[in-house]
């Protein structure tokens, strides 16, 4: 296990809290339920997350319309900005 430098922030349990806070806020802002965080990286001012959102629920579920949102959050998980990057059907796969 790598040693942590003094004052550095790691992805431990704080990542789960950050992800949950961002998912909750994004769901309210876009009016659709979030499904999960698929990307997380640090930037100078906080975090950049990729969050999957269920935009249109259909039957069967494989035809649901989802979207990937890039979300910029401050160090506390408050949303600074967000943008939808792509929409896709649940059954679609990338590079598989």
ABEGO torsion letter per residue (X at the ends): XBBBBBGBBBABAAAAAAAAAAAAAAAAAAGBBBAEBABBBBBAAEBBBBBBBBABBBOBAAABBBBBBBBBBBAAGBBABBBBABBBBAABBBGX
